[in-house]
Amino acid sequence: MSNDNAHNPHDTFVQAILEHESIALDLLQHEMPAHITEALDFSTLQRIETTYVSDDLRKTYSDRVFQANFKDSDKQAYIYMLFEHKSHPDNWCSLQL
């Protein structure tokens, strides 16, 4: 186990279980708001890269990123997941579990 993993065992555990597509799918379908899950075609769900560069050239990292098509549309949704312990809610975070 790397030194980083030793200091963040819960993060390592969550990352490992979300490697399993069925577990990630179950989490997304049952924990996201209904108006979002009803709009997505989960048969198109796929995991994508977690490190990327924004249009303004800032490097961004997420623990997990998924992409799925919207139902009845050619548009795609991106679901960014960042796992961290919080002692209080973050007002800038759109969905917190």
C-alpha contacts under 8 A as a table, 3 or more apart, distances in Angstrom:
res1	aa1	res2	aa2	distance
1	M	5	N	6.00
1	M	6	A	6.48
2	S	5	N	5.17
2	S	6	A	6.34
3	N	6	A	5.09
3	N	7	H	6.55
4	D	7	H	5.35
4	D	8	N	6.30
5	N	8	N	5.03
5	N	9	P	5.62
5	N	11	D	7.87
5	N	12	T	6.05
6	A	9	P	5.73
8	N	11	D	5.38
8	N	12	T	6.29
9	P	12	T	5.07
9	P	13	F	6.11
10	H	13	F	5.00
10	H	14	V	6.19
11	D	14	V	5.23
11	D	15	Q	6.11
11	D	83	F	6.59
11	D	84	E	7.19
12	T	15	Q	5.18
12	T	16	A	6.11
13	F	16	A	5.11
13	F	17	I	6.30
14	V	17	I	5.31
14	V	18	L	6.18
14	V	83	F	7.83
15	Q	18	L	5.28
15	Q	19	E	6.57
15	Q	63	D	6.90
15	Q	64	R	7.63
16	A	19	E	5.37
16	A	20	H	7.74
17	I	20	H	5.80
17	I	23	I	6.91
17	I	24	A	7.81
18	L	21	E	6.70
18	L	23	I	6.10
18	L	24	A	5.09
18	L	64	R	7.89
19	E	24	A	7.47
20	H	23	I	5.51
20	H	24	A	6.41
21	E	24	A	5.16
21	E	25	L	6.00
22	S	25	L	5.10
22	S	26	D	6.11
23	I	26	D	5.10
23	I	27	L	6.18
24	A	27	L	5.14
24	A	28	L	6.20
25	L	28	L	5.21
25	L	29	Q	6.06
25	L	42	F	7.68
26	D	29	Q	5.23
26	D	30	H	6.05
27	L	30	H	5.42
27	L	31	E	5.74
27	L	32	M	7.95
28	L	31	E	5.52
28	L	32	M	5.67
28	L	37	T	7.76
29	Q	32	M	6.18
29	Q	37	T	5.98
31	E	97	L	7.58
32	M	36	I	6.68
32	M	37	T	6.47
32	M	95	L	7.94
33	P	36	I	5.54
33	P	37	T	6.48
34	A	37	T	5.08
34	A	38	E	5.81
35	H	38	E	5.39
35	H	39	A	6.43
36	I	39	A	5.26
36	I	40	L	6.58
37	T	40	L	5.37
39	A	70	F	5.72
39	A	71	K	5.72
40	L	68	A	6.56
40	L	69	N	6.04
40	L	70	F	4.46
40	L	71	K	5.44
40	L	77	A	7.77
41	D	44	T	5.90
41	D	45	L	7.32
41	D	68	A	6.32
41	D	69	N	5.53
41	D	70	F	5.58
41	D	71	K	5.21
42	F	45	L	5.02
42	F	68	A	6.28
42	F	69	N	7.58
43	S	68	A	7.88
44	T	67	Q	7.74
44	T	68	A	5.16
44	T	69	N	6.03
45	L	66	F	6.58
45	L	67	Q	5.57
45	L	68	A	4.40
45	L	69	N	7.38
46	Q	66	F	5.53
46	Q	67	Q	5.41
46	Q	68	A	6.57
47	R	64	R	7.41
47	R	65	V	5.88
47	R	66	F	4.42
47	R	67	Q	6.37
48	I	64	R	7.84
48	I	65	V	5.64
48	I	66	F	5.73
48	I	67	Q	6.88
49	E	52	Y	7.19
49	E	64	R	7.89
49	E	65	V	6.65
50	T	61	Y	5.61
50	T	62	S	5.13
50	T	63	D	6.32
50	T	64	R	5.81
50	T	65	V	5.72
51	T	59	K	7.07
51	T	60	T	5.71
51	T	61	Y	4.60
51	T	62	S	6.67
52	Y	59	K	5.77
52	Y	60	T	5.49
52	Y	61	Y	6.74
53	V	56	D	7.88
53	V	57	L	5.45
53	V	58	R	5.37
53	V	59	K	4.44
53	V	60	T	6.05
54	S	57	L	5.04
54	S	58	R	5.25
54	S	59	K	6.43
54	S	60	T	7.16
55	D	58	R	7.45
62	S	65	V	6.57
62	S	80	Y	6.28
62	S	81	M	5.89
62	S	82	L	5.31
63	D	80	Y	7.75
63	D	81	M	5.67
63	D	82	L	4.98
63	D	83	F	6.57
64	R	80	Y	6.12
64	R	81	M	5.02
64	R	82	L	6.83
65	V	78	Y	6.88
65	V	79	I	5.53
65	V	80	Y	4.58
65	V	81	M	6.05
66	F	78	Y	5.71
66	F	79	I	5.03
66	F	80	Y	6.63
67	Q	76	Q	6.68
67	Q	77	A	5.63
67	Q	78	Y	4.60
67	Q	79	I	6.25
68	A	76	Q	5.63
68	A	77	A	5.37
68	A	78	Y	6.71
69	N	73	S	7.29
69	N	74	D	6.75
69	N	75	K	5.99
69	N	76	Q	4.33
69	N	77	A	5.99
70	F	73	S	5.48
70	F	74	D	6.89
70	F	75	K	5.94
70	F	76	Q	5.80
70	F	77	A	6.64
86	K	89	P	6.81
89	P	96	Q	7.63
90	D	93	C	5.54
91	N	94	S	7.73
93	C	96	Q	6.71
